[in-house]
Structure formats: structure tokens, C-alpha cells
């Protein structure tokens, strides 16, 4: 027996307000005539997405609808056909469909173009044009509605003038910057609607937006529509009943063989994310103990140590942080935020001069290889500065060292640095690899943790470098 969406979902948070009507009734009527049949859970999803309140507006219009699930359940088919038929029914409707990767948006476009194209298609008389040019793919309907497709990795969305609905596929790889480029496109829409579709993010995915949507829903925030189709977090990965709970298309649409293939080829963590829809466990409390942080604050640093610096920028490149660390002969250390500037006002060129002028008396300058701050490396090298680039393994060691030294009372920081304090209080952790290493992550999308990353890497540089330009060296004169 089929189960309803609310019965299948591990987490189900409907938007605020009661449903008066839903556009899905008309959509489903057209779908049946075209031979498109929706499972019960798919009907529930589209009913909720297109639900209207007593004021006639979309209930999901405030924060959009977010769906987290495993792969191969048919969510793209469900939303794709739903949006396609909605365009048939609504004159002048513009839908933007974006994915992170071009291959994903291309596949969705091709599937819907196949639905629309061909003289044998029941939808053919209602299609005005199908444009297949790379980066400008679109389906235009005879009633002046349109679905536009593009990949965020190629900057799709900039320059678009207006839209009524937006679908963010691969939402687990959706940055705040990309969202900021696309959401304002709906500003003039009378009744806008946004949909976020994704799988549980892998470690390192830029998942701030998706994770924030989930966090808000689990915290019970009003206006949030969130659905999570997942197996139980502590389940046995070989329990086939859990496969069915995670994937409502199993076994009649997604075969047992298909899931078994994933089980035999993926790692345990990857299988739980990709096939069971289970999110990695994250720190639900503070990554850095507030009391330990408060106890380690000092009014001023004392001299006598060797200095290292590190640079970091957030993914949206809105700011640049330079962290500093002074390490002392007794193996203790002091960290502080040396500089923190808005790149919109100050740019980034100043940082090259700032660091180059201090290099002669500096032990190390560190930048993570995955940070946007690597843009500074060529200019720093041209000034004779030797930059240490860190890997994911280095980051795990750096964050572990930071936590250990803070806990043991061997790390001090300058008090009253608001940007650093905010970063510390807004930080959570993410797994790096399978051996227990972790890195810093931000609790919500509007937190900038680059100050924390910068001082962490500065500490790492100070503890691992062999350079000390202030060290007195004995010169041996040869006869």
C-alpha cells in the first residue's frame, strides 16, 4: 500500500497556514490526459508546493519549499513535469531551472524537451520554440510562458530580468552568492515561488543555503516548508525496509539491483548519503566551547614570540581576514585578527602590500589551497613572499590543534575582537575524511567564519614552520 508523503518523510514541516486550494488539481487533470501518472507521495509534494492560502497566494511563497532526499527517487521528474504543465496552464509564466553542474541542467532540459517536442507529443501544439544553444536553453510555450535552463557554475542567472518561479536543483551545492544572484530576479513577480531540491551534502560541499533551510525547519521556524526523505539516522544500512523508507520509488521504479550496486561500490558514509538520504552528523552545540574561549581572552599580547600570518576569504569573497599568531618558546601561543576588511569597499590588493612589508620578520604566511584567498598567491610570490598552501589534511590537523591547545590552556586570544568572536560563536564542524579529522563550518548562511579560519591557519603555520627570521645564527668563519 502506498503511503502519503507526510507518512514517508523523516522530517515534514508544512508552511504556515491552511490550504484553501492547490494548483495541482488542474495540473494532475492535464497530466492524466497526457498519460503521466504520479505516485501518492508525488501527488502530495506537488499539492503542497502549489498550495494556496485563503488569500489566494502560494503558502510556500515566503521561504520556498525544500526537499532533501537520496538519489533516484524521481524528484526531478516530478517537479519537472509539474512546472511544465503549470506553464501550459498559466499565460506568461517564467520558470528558471538551475543546477550547479551543466550536465545536470542539460539532462533536465533534454528530458522536458523530449516531453514537449515531436509531432506525436500531445504537448506539441502548445509549444512555440525549443532553443538548444548551450547556456541559453529554453522551452517557450505558445501562451508566452517559458522555462529557462542553466548551470550556476557558469554564472547562469546574472542579467535575467524577471521570473515567477525558480527551481534550484543540486541545492546541496548552492552558495549564498549564487542565491543572491538569482532570488532578486523574482522581486517583481506578483506571487513568486522557489523550490530547493538536493541530496545530503558531502564534506566540503558549499551547502550553506541548503543546510540553513534544514536547520531552520528542524528548529520549527514559521513559514518554512521542508521535507526530508531519509532512512533512520542510526539504521542498519543493509536493512531493505530502510531502503524503502528512504526511497519511495523502491522497488517498483528504483530496483533492488540499482541500490545493491551502490551498496557494493560506495563507502559506508557515501552510501548513507547517496542511497539512504541520511545527513552526516553535525555538531548541534558550539564547535568551540564558549567558556574555554572566554577564559582564554587577554587584554593584550606579550612579546617574545615568533609571528605567523594566514589569510582567508568566505566563498562569496565579500571580506578578507588576516589572522596572526605569536608562538612562544614554551610552546604556548597567542592568536588575534590582524586585519578584517570589506572587499566591496577596500578590494584585496592592500593585503599583498600589508603581508609583503611584514614578510622579512615573519615565520610563515599560510593560505588554504581551496580558499578564494589563493588569488593573492601570484602577487605575493612576485614580491618574494613564500606562501604555504594547505590541504584538507592540513586543515584537519590545524583545527584539531586549535581545539586541543584551547582546551589545555595553551592558547590565548585578544579580547574584544567582534568579528572573531562572532565567527567562533557561529562555527560548527564538518568531517574531513574517515579518521575523525574535522574542519570549521558555519552554523547559518549569514555567518562569516573566515576570521576563525585565518587564525587557525596562522596557528598551524606557527607550529609547523622551520623558518624564524629573528633567530640569531652563529656565523662560522673559515680560515
Secondary structure, DSSP 4 states (H G I P E B T S, - for coil): ----HHHH-SEEEPPSS---EETHHHHHHHHHHTT----HHHHHHHHHHTEE-TTSSBGGGTT-EEEE--SSSSHHHHHHHHHHHHHHHSTT-EEEEEESSHHHHHHHHHHHHHHH-STTSTTGGGEEEEE--TT-EEEEETTS-EEEEEEGGGTTTTT----SEEEESSGGG--HHHHHHHHGGGTT-TT-EEEEEE-PPPTT---HHHHHHHHHHHTT-TT-EEEE----TT--TT-HHHHHHH-TTBTTTB-HHHHHHHHHHS-HHHHHHHTT-PPPP--SS-SS-HHHHHHTEESS--SSSEEEEEEE--TT--EEEEEEEEE-TTS-EEEEEEEEEEHHHH-SHHHHHHHHHHGGG-SEEEEETTSGGGGGHHHHHHTT--EEEE-HHHHHHHHHHHHHHHHTT-EEEETT-HHHHHHHHTEEEEEETTTTEEEEEESSTT---HHHHHHHHHHHHHHH----TTS--PPPPP-
